[in-house]
């Protein structure tokens, strides 16, 4: 091949067209327009991967845009115009970006440089053509990143002070003044947009405003004393009644019988369906007729082989050597040397191309075949294991069923024995209770005279107990009232102290310095600004490593895609040759 194949070279245009069609078939919403965020990301990616020395902008767009799924013609046109405009106004945009990062560097990130270039180009050059509502959609897709850019551009004094001098080194003064006036024509709309962005990022209250709480009195409630009364309720448990053991019938269950009937019916319906002649495979009558297609094919192949057979050319006899001696001049020596050197270079290039074309996919096909055999073996083992597991589970179910039946029978026998024992014990208790009642009746008949004295004694004991309880309750109530008054005094004092503290803290304005440290006497102690800068540096380092890995992966993928493309091209050529042979054979047969 004339073109050298390397990992960093761009893919050919045929491969790019195939890749674009494949991405278009993958994309479900390929007829829809891209979102504002997707458009900005596509422009940023295109500008990041573009270099002036590599290729033209149209070819670069044709290579990169399929990976961004930009299928709509309007989206493709927008991205191409942004790339061409950023290349055309590169001096203007580079001067602006350098001033932006020098004055707003604390609020910006280095990896967003291409995003700011694209938005600056749209604001300075094409804002009137783009219209402000569409620009508003683009801004809201990256709200937090774009706010410092808008604050810098739509500040008249900063733009003139910092950017005008750098622009005048490249462009005419009239062009720069017209450009600044055209930008500040959109200042009212831009101020509303910046306010909405600040509300979206920082909330309704801007950063720097102090939220102060309004003091409100505490809701104090008086404590109430409740005397807990415990009531013991005797709960009678119902006697245990065991369910009878289920009757086990031998053979399949009713559900299994129904399933078997349904299975047989489905099998019969399927056999009837496929036995119908309408559902039989289609057969061509031409295959049943006798034909001389094979003999004609052999004749055509022999004819092609004869046409392509190499015929060695007969060389002329070697001429006789000259008798006269030829004297070589400096020009002839140099001419012969240059011809000899050209032959050596041609042979070297031929050997290099031969070595490059020796590579094939034999190792990959062998590995693929081995992996397929392993997968089939693993699948057969998995199927055997599943079958054995099904058989084992069925046997385990039967064993568990027999064990459960025996266990239920044992439980039922134990419950019956316990019931007989409890009935005997109940009879014994009833007999004892009857005997005790008889003894009590006899003792009551003997002690009727002492009943009045015992009743009077019980009444006197009750009166003494009631008087004692009344005295204790009065003492408890007095103690609780004293505690309540003390508790109210303590609460009122605490409320007064808290109100005084709130009044004092309302006048204190706390300030916070982002460059100061906490002062814990630790070596790794740092301020918030230093921490943010170090984190940003670490992020850029990680991003650089990730980009390097991605570029190496993309290069390896491109090599694989290129080899697959070559294999596909060879297979297509073989198929076309075979198709032409079969077509010629069919024409001869007819």
TAZIHU-V816914 format. One record per helix or strand of 3 or more residues. SS is the DSSP state (alpha for helix, beta for strand). FROM is the first residue (numbers start at 1). LEN is the number of residues. If there is no record, write none. Layout:
# TAZIHU-V816914
ss | from | len
SS | FROM | LEN
SS | FROM | LEN
This chain:
# TAZIHU-V816914
ss | from | len
alpha | 13 | 14
alpha | 36 | 14
alpha | 57 | 12
alpha | 73 | 16
alpha | 90 | 18
alpha | 110 | 15
alpha | 127 | 4
alpha | 132 | 10
alpha | 143 | 11
alpha | 156 | 13
alpha | 173 | 30
alpha | 254 | 22
alpha | 277 | 3
alpha | 285 | 3
alpha | 293 | 15
alpha | 330 | 27
alpha | 362 | 85
alpha | 451 | 56
alpha | 528 | 62
